[in-house]
């Protein structure tokens, strides 16, 4: 055979565990972790360093809750902006967006602010609205804020914060919003999942064999669970015999841990 290595069969993909069997998969994950070959203290040092660095990450508070808290505490949110001046007689006509029949500039702004993930600057609003002039947009923002103020039992208010405008929930409804966020919060990650996620985050793209070697345990069940949660994905195949899958983190991982990019990960010891 000329000493040439035979190509190995590609590593099969990890299928998503069915909902009915997820408890069994998690039990198998714990069993695999406990039954894996124990690593020595020296072998565990890289993993310990990665886990310590990874532990410094804290999932951020939801943006809506942050904005609502700022409005409640009065920290940075402006609520005293003066009414824009009324158009003077003979004032030039401003460029307005081409709104569909029955729509209004105020309604368009309300829709944009509700759909946005953060504050929108006046410049951004004008750009989205067909490049219209800022004066009518500023007036419509003020009208929207006044309309919301006149609904004392309403759930939303408009605040000017961080150089832009944002719709936030009223502080009097904070307890219900927090309860909803608690219900929707993702389940707590297990120690095995955090270990595996730390290895992938710092070593990506990384094959499963390297993850197993660093952890000293089989990671197939943990990887399947992390992929089900949308935190890990297959990024390609390694250029080595068998061409095993390479794993990396996802945009959902960045969102959950409050990172702009992987470069923002805390530096591990000796890294």
PyMOL commands that set and color helices and strands:
alter all, ss='L'
color gray80, all
select helices_A, chain A and resi 19-35+41-55+63-73+105-115+122-128+134-149+171-184+191-203+208-215+220-228+251-256+262-264
alter helices_A, ss='H'
color red, helices_A
select strands_A, chain A and resi 156-161+164-169+206-207+232-237+245-249
alter strands_A, ss='S'
color yellow, strands_A
deselect
rebuild
show_as cartoon
